Amino acid sequence: MPIKIVRNDITKIECDAIVNPSNCDLVPGGGVDLAIHKGAGKELLEYCKAIGGCNAGKAVITPAFKLPCKYVIHTVGPQWNCENSGHCVALLRSCYQESLTLAIKNQCQSVAVPLISTGLYGFPQDKALKIATGVIQDFLFENEMTVYLVVYDKKSFTITEKIFSDIKQLIDDAYVDEHSDYVRSNAQFC
């Protein structure tokens, strides 16, 4: 299944699950997190309070309530720290992996993910984009799902167009290589 990079408000995407870049307390912060909580209604906040929190690099799933999807997957991204960038990268990678794993465990066929930690947490957009697309690409090699990488601003969208074409080509090439033995063994020759 494909990865689609779209410029849109994540709360408007019709899919099975959306990923919320949350804070450790799972209460509305700012940006995308606040928009998701507003769109879902107060029931989401009450549900999140009952969960009690989530650690950086981890993810939890909740109903979506009033949003046009089934689930909201909350993940806590790292705050960017240049001196400990390796740790930040590992945590961000884990956010995407954990979120996609939760989506597949909950039988989602489509999920929308934002560029996690690039707002208030200060993660550089170009680094976050490379991490996101890398994790999503690896995930799609082994799983059937449509993943929407949702960017909100024009700058991020412009950057993603180039990377998207490179990733699409890699996925297409890998799929053909992986399935070429099947095609050859099942071809009918006249």
Secondary structure, DSSP 8 states (H G I E B T S, - for coil): --EEEEES-GGG--SSEEEEEE-TT-S--SHHHHHHHHHH-HHHHHHHHHH----BT-EEEEE-TTSSSSEEEEEE-----GGGHHHHHHHHHHHHHHHHHHHHHTT-SEEEEE-TTSSTT---HHHHHHHHHHHHHHHHHH---EEEEEE-SHHHHHHHHHHHHHHHHHHHHHHHHHHHHHHHHH----
